[in-house]
Amino acid sequence: MKKILILTVLSVFMMACSDEFVDADLENIVTDDDIAKLAEESPEALLNIASSFDVSTVNNLRTFGVAGDNGHADYGQKSIDLIMDVMSNDMIDSNNGWWYDEYYKYNARIDETRWTSVIWNYYYTIIKGSNQTISLIGGIDPNKLTDDLKYVLARSKVMRGFCYYQLIQIYQKGQPAMSDAGIPLVDPTADLINGPGFGRLTVQEVYDQIEKDYTEGYDELAGYTRTDKTAINQVVAAGFLARFMLLKGDNINAIKYAKIAQGGGSLAGNGIMDGFQDINNSEWLFGADINADTTSYYASFFSQMQSYSPAFYGANGYTPGYPGQLGHHRTADVRLYNAISATDIRKGWFGYDNGAIKTAFPDQIYNYKFYDNTFFEADYVFMRVAEMYLIEAEANANEGLDVPAASALYKLVSDRDPSYTLSSNTGSALMDEIRLHRRIELWGEGFGLLDMKRWGVGLIRDFPGTTHLDIPSVFYNIPAGDFRFTFQLPLDEINLNDAITEDDQNP
């Protein structure tokens, strides 16, 4: 890793510092004393530098090529989200096409493929950016930091925590022991060029760092008011904390932070039928605002996901992207579709061929949840308030608190289904109901495989009435807890990182 993650602080200092510091000796510019002096004498200059790191790091969630692969599956967090869903029970890579084919086949997890590197390099690139900010201003006396600098530092911690949170789930089995091998944690103060590499720490050590980053970030964002939903504020940090607490089994804190995050938005009713393309939707807590300057066109989520765009198809006679132009669709599993009530508006997220589907098959249930009325300028959603109600429900159910669990579920589902009544289920039956609605609600948003691992659920594609592809490379079942649900570390990481050997590799 030390040969891959290289800080660029020096060049940014040269471009962004005040004249006095630009004229100073280069070696002295990057000492702790000079950074502290800059914070005191020209805090606006330090803020400019730190803010450039901050903006760049958050923008990497929606930017093409961050992982260095530069293929059409390297377009940020939404690509990882799609990977996690296409490997789950609830999504089918229909027509078995191109960029996500190897993930659907479970071949992409192997160390020698480019596909595991896409995930690993993506998150560690963002960690590098977060560490740049943390190393720049994290060592300064907090009393000498302006509020704006404190907020930048806090957001960087939250972003780093998010990356470690994603990595530990992908590169370790579900329900791991705390002593199991985790992932490398990168010291922001280390010499990444000449110093030693970073080895795999335990799951416990990784969890501790995630919780520290999230908690400090949340606390330090108190008082911050963001200008739009592309920025991390305290609500978003609370949402990330709720996710993490659910993962680690701290249900009381999962409930606490989920309720806090719920206050950042409101359920949208029929507004969820808008194609998931507008960051201004009241349910969105955090997202990316895509426009003509920031779109990556065919290397983008909607290019890979949308099977039908009503507005674009009506005006142009086709839907742009891999599904609409080449017939490479991501479709829904028939079991999930059949489990949705006929009176639930979410039933309209899925359906059979409407006559406008490219290379349609009569048994496939196509995606109508995600669509883009523009030419790849639809926004990206990273967090919604609906998820927070599901976390509240599941965490309560984990604690055996059936009444508040059913109440939280009712708040969400009654907004989707006017015929839904407060659940009378208890125990495992209530948990099954919560899990079902989580699978329906969050389909295509990046939780499929991670939830299966967290719940201890196997992959089942071979069943009566299946619509999964009947070819040997994909038509099989994988038992719960199987090693194939866990990605291997990229081969380059083992070859280039002197702190990781073949013995450290996942099965």
HELIX and SHEET records of a PDB file:
HELIX    1   1 VAL A    9  ALA A   16  1                                   8    
HELIX    2   2 ASP A   19  ASP A   23  1                                   5    
HELIX    3   3 LEU A   26  ILE A   29  1                                   4    
HELIX    4   4 ASP A   32  GLU A   41  1                                  10    
HELIX    5   5 PRO A   43  ASN A   59  1                                  17    
HELIX    6   6 GLN A   77  VAL A   86  1                                  10    
HELIX    7   7 TRP A   98  TYR A  100  5                                   3    
HELIX    8   8 ASP A  101  TYR A  104  1                                   4    
HELIX    9   9 ARG A  114  ILE A  137  1                                  24    
HELIX   10  10 PRO A  142  LYS A  144  5                                   3    
HELIX   11  11 ASP A  147  ILE A  170  1                                  24    
HELIX   12  12 VAL A  203  GLU A  220  1                                  18    
HELIX   13  13 GLN A  234  LYS A  248  1                                  15    
HELIX   14  14 ASN A  251  GLN A  262  1                                  12    
HELIX   15  15 GLY A  269  MET A  273  5                                   5    
HELIX   16  16 PHE A  301  MET A  305  1                                   5    
HELIX   17  17 PRO A  310  ASN A  316  1                                   7    
HELIX   18  18 TYR A  322  LEU A  326  3                                   5    
HELIX   19  19 VAL A  334  ASN A  338  1                                   5    
HELIX   20  20 ILE A  345  TRP A  349  5                                   5    
HELIX   21  21 VAL A  385  ASN A  398  1                                  14    
HELIX   22  22 ASP A  402  ARG A  416  1                                  15    
HELIX   23  23 GLY A  427  GLU A  441  1                                  15    
HELIX   24  24 GLY A  448  TRP A  455  1                                   8    
HELIX   25  25 PHE A  483  PHE A  485  5                                   3    
HELIX   26  26 LEU A  491  LEU A  496  1                                   6    
HELIX   27  27 GLU A  502  ASP A  504  5                                   3    
SHEET    1   A 2 MET A  91  ASP A  93  0                                        
SHEET    2   A 2 ARG A 330  ALA A 332 -1                                        
SHEET    1   B 2 TRP A 284  ALA A 288  0                                        
SHEET    2   B 2 TYR A 380  ARG A 384 -1                                        
SHEET    1   C 2 PHE A 350  GLY A 351  0                                        
SHEET    2   C 2 TYR A 366  ASN A 367 -1                                        
SHEET    1   D 2 LEU A 459  ILE A 460  0                                        
SHEET    2   D 2 ASN A 477  ILE A 478 -1                                        
END                                                                             
